């Protein structure tokens, strides 16, 4: 196999396994073992791991190796606290610039979340949720805010996928999204700020380790 093909194959296999919660957080990625499985040198394996690290899916620790990201509760709390600051800034700067197109997008992404919820598709659900929460920042036109919002949402989305059990009470997220849209249409910015804060607080409480069955990394190849 060409280097690019091996790199892409390993990258995609590991990424899919992480996002589908087939590999437990904290699992070490042994370059030599993976290279032996795919009958390739360690160079493309190392490149694949670097891409996963850049996306926040893997932690590479000097002199120890690469591990599936396993944030502590404190780190997740810190991420959500930062997100609260950015979400508030997005509302402060983007609220007055919202137009009908933005509101239509909020409704569309909420509808897609509802469909994904009914289908039990957690990946689509969280991806649509992330896009929903980026709309206000995008409306602001502040490129730094947009960049930092996207980064923190990408990381928190990974945390939610790794640790959030897809429960029936996740339907509350959809109800809160409808409430957010309603407050925007009612032109009630201060209530909107409070609802978004509570929305994020409730999301944080759902971040707990589940009993999902994980498989051995070597079985992927």
Secondary structure, 3 states (H helix, E strand, C coil): CCHHHHHHHHHHHHHHHHHCCCCCCCCEECHHHHHHHHCCCHHHHHHHHHHHHHCCCEEEECCCEEEECCCCHHHHHHHHHHHHHHHHHHHHHHHHHCCHHHHHHHHHHHHHHHHHHHHCCHHHHHHHHHHHHHHHHHHHCCHHHHHHHHHHHHHHHHHHHHHCCCCHHHHHHHHHHHHHHHHHHCCCHHHHHHHHHHHHHHHHHCCCCCCCCCCCHHHHC
